[in-house]
Amino acid sequence: MNKQLTIWLAIFSLLPQLSFARDNEASLEFKRYLAKQEQDFSDYKKTIDKEFAQFVEVWKSAEDEYREKISKKWHKPLLPGKKQWVDYSDDLNQRTTVNFDSGAITVEVRQSLTSQQITVLANKTISNLTNISLSDTLARDPIVQSVNKKLTKDNKKLAIAKKSPPLLAKKYIGELGTISSKSDQDITTITIPLKPSLLNDNAQRYYPLAQQQAIKWKIPASLILAIIHTESSFNPLARSHVPAFGLMQIVPGSAGKDVTEFLNGKTTLLRPEYLYSAEQNIEAGSVYLHLLMSRYFKGVKDNKNRLYMAIAGYNTGPGNVAKALSNTTSLKRATQSANQQSSQQLYFNLIDNLPHQETVNYLKKVLKRTSYYNNLLAKESI
């Protein structure tokens, strides 16, 4: 046989082995890459979980410390909540509360005041509340200051723009002639009413943002407004002990995780200064509603059933909704159960079996208020 031909035949006979070796090496390299990616993701998740846990711990610790400090001066120490903003003077002898739900400003002073002093203090309070911006209000909040001091390494400024609106507009303040006061045990209490139109005016104020997100995520603007109303009564600096923040009460450690992963491709911590931006908060809340409807309860065929489940899930989490419908936390089983029920049957099933009465009340309120805002929208009132 020709010598050159023999060499070529030998080379060709080795090609499958060489190809196999290359494929095997490529496969091993890909496996190493996947293993590294998995390890990196695991490390990242641990870091993020640690960051979330640290934030919650620091926030609750700051609240506890400030509450203890206040309790030395006040028998009932009040902190800012979902539907009320509370502010203390530097010496803690004066407390100002804006209740967005009841519609009143309350000023309490640890001394007896004359009628003239009461009038002066009432006017000063109104001026402060209607001139100080949300960002400045937040910047001087002792709990936020304490948390930022412990967690912020690079001394970043609060994310809310300096031109942010005030906590209250002057048009919301009631007639000065209706201001009332009383003295009890050397504490003078001044009550300044807010106009009854406050809720509707606030709905009008935030409707453009709600409508923008409603179009983007294919959810009713009336539902977004109803949830804001129920969660915070349109208090722009709302917070709860969970902790949750802002108009739609976003919990950084649960809804915040889902929202940031969906929007940015990775989980990040949404801090209070981010969630106190109305635009960013309404976006986050709307995205979470979208995820409840299009991810968690995607397989539910009836639109009303899916809506009921999403509203309840916004308050208590998808797992508790699943438990109410299937006695398990399986979303698949909950979906199967929902698809076997009429909207009326499912509604009463949720009312009877949701694990917390708070969620039952929440579902009823949001549905009632969704209908209310639907009617307002239909009349073009907002």
N, C-alpha and C positions, 0 to 999 in steps of 0.2 A: 504493500500500500504506500502511496505517496507520503513522504514524511510530513510535509506541510499539512496535508489533509488529516493525518493522524493527530497532529497538534490541535487543529481546529475542532475535530470531533471531541477531543478531551476537554477543550474549553467549554463547548456546548453542553457536555455532560455535567459540568460543574455549575452551570447557570442556575438550575433550580435550587441548588444548595445555597448559592450566593444570594439569590432572591429571598429564600426562606430566612437566611441570616439577617438580611436587611429588614425584612418585615418583622422578624422577631425583635430586633433591636428597636425598631420604630414603635412596636407595641409596648415594649418595656419602658421606653422613654415616655410614651403617652400615659402609661399607668403611673409612672413617677410624677408626671405633671398633674394628673388628677388627684393623686395622693397629697401632693403639695397644696393644690387648690383647696382640697377638703380640709387639710390641716390649717391653712390660712383662714378659711371661713370659720372653722371651729374656734381659732384663737380670737378672731374678730368678734364673733358672737359672745365669747366669754368677756372680752373687753367691754362690749356694749352693755351686756347684762350687768356687769360690775358698775359701769357708769350710771345706768338707770337706778340700780339699788343704792348707790352712793348719793345720787341726787335726792331720792325719796327720803333717805335717812337724814341728810343735811337739812332738807326743807322742814320735815316734821320736828327735828331738833330745834331749828330756829323758831318755829311756831311755839313750841313748848317753853322755850326760854323767854320769849316775849310775853306769853300768857302769864307766866310766873311773875314777871316784872310788873305787869299791869295789875295783877291780883293783890299787890301790896297797897294799891291805891283804890281799886274798885272791887266791890263785893262780887259783882258779876262781870268778869273780864270778857269783853267782846273783841273778836277779830274779824277782819273782812271775810265775807262769805259769798255764796253764789248770787244772792239777790240784794246784798247790802255792802256798801263800802264804809269802813270804819277808820277814823284817823284820830290820833291823840296828839296833844301838844307835847313839846319836848319835856316838860316837867310832869306830864301825864295827868295834870289837873283838869284838863278839858278834853272832852270826847265828842267828836262829830260823826254822826251816822247818816248816810244817805240810803234810804230803803227804796229800791226801785220797784218793789212789789206793792208795798202799801202806799207808796207815793208821798213820802214825807222826809224832811231833814230834821234830825234831832240833835240839839246841842246841849250837852250836860257839863256843868261847871261846878267844881267842888267849893263853892262859896255862895253866899246870898248876894243877889244883885238887885239894884234899884231898877225901876221901870226904864229909866233913861239908859242905864248900862245894858239892859236887855235889848233895847232898840239898837244901840250901837253895835253890840255883839252880833245880833241877827244880820244887820247890814254888812258887817265885816265878813261874816261866814258866807253870805250870798256872793259877795265880791270875790272871795277866795275860790269858791267852788266853780264859779263861772269864768274865771280868768286863768287858773292854773291848768296847764295842758296835761293830758294823760301821761305823757312821758315824764314830766316833772313830778306828777303825783306818784308814779311808780318809782322814780329815782330816789325819792325821799322815804319810801316805804322801808321801815326798819327790818322787816323780815326778808325782803328782797335784797337789801343791802348786806345783811348777814350771810345769806346764801351765796350771793355773788362774790363776797370776800373770801369765802371758803372754797368755792369751786372755780372761779375765773382766774386762771394763771396769767393770761396775757392782758388783763385789765381792759377788756373790750367794753365799749359803751353800750348802753341799752339800745336795742335795735329799733325801737319806736322813734319815728322822726320827731324832731323838736317842734315841728309845726302841727303836731297831732291836735285834735280838737280837745276842748275842756271836758271835764267829767260831766258837767251839766251846762246846757245853754240857758241864757237868761229867760227865754220865753217859757221855760218849764216851771219857773218859780211862781207860786201862787201869790195872791194879793197880800201885801204886807199887813193890811188891816186884820187878816185872819190868823196872824201869828199868836200863839198862846204860850203861856209859861206857868210854871209852878215851882214852889220851893219845898223841899222835904229833907230834913236832917242836914241842913247846910249844903244841899245840892240843888242848884237851880237848873231846871229843864226847860228848854225852849223848843217848840215845835213849829217848823216852817212847812206849810203844805206845798206839794207839787201839783201842777195842773192835772186833771183827770185825763187829758189828751196825751200824757207822757208816753204811754205804751204805743198808741197808734202813731205818734210822731216818730218814735224810735223805729217802729216797723218801716215807716216811710224812709227814714234815714239809712237803714241797712238793706232796704229792698233791692237797690241796684246791684249790690254785691251778691245778694242771694240769687237774683235773677241770672247774673253772669254764670254762677256755678251751676244753677239749675239747668241752663242750656247746655253747658259743657258736659255734665254727667247724667243728663236725662232723668232728673228727679224734679218733683214739683217745688217751685219757689215757696208756695204756701207751706209745704212740709218743713222747709229750712227755717222759715220764720216761726212756725209753731214750736220747733225744737229750741230755737233761741229763746223764745218767750218762756217755755217751760223750764229750761236749764238755768237761765240767768235773769229773766225779766229785762233783757237788753242792758244789763249792767256790763259795761265794757271792760271792767277790771274784776270780773267775777273770779272766785276761786273756791275750792272746797278742800276738805281735809285729806282727800284721797292720795295725792293732790291732783286736781284738775283745774284748767285755766281757761279764761276768756268766755266769749259769748256762747259758744257751743260746748263749753266744758270738756275740753280735750284732755284725756289722761295720757301723759307722755309715755308711760310704760305699757299701755295696751293699744288704744286706738292710734296713738302717735307712732308706734312701731309699724303698724300696718300701712299707715298713710305715707310715711317717709320711704318705706321699702317700695311702695307702689309708685310714688312720684320720682324718687331719685335712684331706685335700683339697689339701695342699701338702707339699713336701719340707722337712724340718727336720733339723738335726743332733742326734742323740741322744748326749749327752755321757756319760762314764763314770758320773757320780753318778746319772743317770737309769737307766742300765742295771744299776747295782748294787742297785737295788730289785728284790727277787725277783718281786714282783707285776708290775711293769712289764716286766721282762726276759722272764718267761714269756709275758706277753701278746704282746710283740714277736716272740718266737720262734714262737709258735703262729700268729700272723697270717701270718708268712712261710711257714710250712708250708701254711696255707690258700691263700695266693696261688700257691704252687708247684702245688698240686693243682687249684685252681679257675680259675687264669688261665694259667699257663705250660703246664701239661699237661692242660688242660681237655678236649681232644678225645680223650684216651686212654680207650678204652672199658673195658678190663679194670681192675678196681680194684687188683689186685696189681701190674700193670704201672705204674699211676699212682703207687702207693705206692713202688715201687723207684726210680722216676725222681725222685720228690720227695725221698726220703732222700739219694740221690746229689747232687741239685741243691742241697740244704741245705749240703752240704760244699763242692762245687766250682762251683756256679752252673749255671743252666739251659743255657747255651751249651755247656759241656763235656759235659753229658749228651746234648744234641742231636748233638754231634760224634761221640760214641761210637756213636750209633745210625744216623746218616746221613752221617757224614763231612763234615757241614757244621754251621754254627751255626743253621740254620733249624729253628725249633720245629715248623713245619708238616710238614717232611719227617720230623722225628723222630717226630712223632705218627703219621704214615702208616706209618712203619716199625714202631712199637710195636703198632699195630693189626693188623699182619700176623703177629705173633708170639704164641706162648703165653707165659704168665708164666714158665715154666721156661726157654724159649728166650731171652726178654728178659733174665732174670737173668744167665745165663751170657754173653750178649752184652755186658752192662755189665761183668761181671767181666773179660772178655777185652779190652775196648776203652776203658774209662775211661782218661783220659790220665795219672792219677796213682795210684800204688799206695796212697797214703794214703786216697783215696776208695773204692777197692776194699775195704780193711780196714774203713773206716768203715761202708760198706753192710752188711758181714757182721756187725759188732758191733751196729749198731743193730737189725737184724732179730732177732738172737739175744736181745738185751736186751728188745726189744718182746715177744717170746714169754715171756720170764722174768717181766716185769711183768704180762702178761696172766694168767699162772698165779697170781701173787700176788693180783691183783684178784679172780680167780675164787674164791680161797680166803678172800677178805675179810681178807687179812692187812694190807692198807693201805687 
